[in-house]
Amino acid sequence: MRRLFALVTGFGLGLLAMFLAFNVHVVRAESGWSVVRKQKVQFADCYADIRHWDAQEWMRHPDLTKALVDAGKGDLVPQTEAQDLLLEALKRWQSARREDETRQQ
């Protein structure tokens, strides 16, 4: 009976770990750790150490960037003029989409 309990517990912990890996980003920054909900259910970027990322690395992870901005942690994303324009466009697009969804209801 003890082995069965250990097996079921192991499966449960594995399922929880997979659920978290597919649904949240765990981000390590200079200011500490952050957990942010993913925009899409996918296995990419489960853990990201962003302390030494340059602009090219940020460009390779647009989903993580958008998730951080949407969660109110946009201060973790370094700002260049091009990124400012991109983030502003994303915010406007998202607010327009929300307005459109509320009109349809």
C-alpha positions, 0 to 999 in steps of 0.5 A: 500500500505504501508503494501505491501511495508513493506512485500516486503522489509521484504522478500527482506531482508530475502532473502539477509540474507539467501544468505549471510548465505549460501555463506560467513563466518563472522569471529571474531578474535583478530585482528577484523572482516573478511568476507570470501567466503565459499568453498561450499554453505552450512549453516554451519559456517555462523558466527565463533568467533575464538578468543578462539578456540583450535586445536580440534575446528579447526579440527571440522571446516575444511571448514572454515580453508580452506576458510581462507587460500584460502582468504589469511587470513591464519594468523588467523589459529593457526599453529602447525606442523600437521596443517602446513603439512595439509595446505601445502598439501591443497595448493599443491593439489589446485595448481595442480588442477588449473594447470590441469584445465588450461591444459584441456582448 
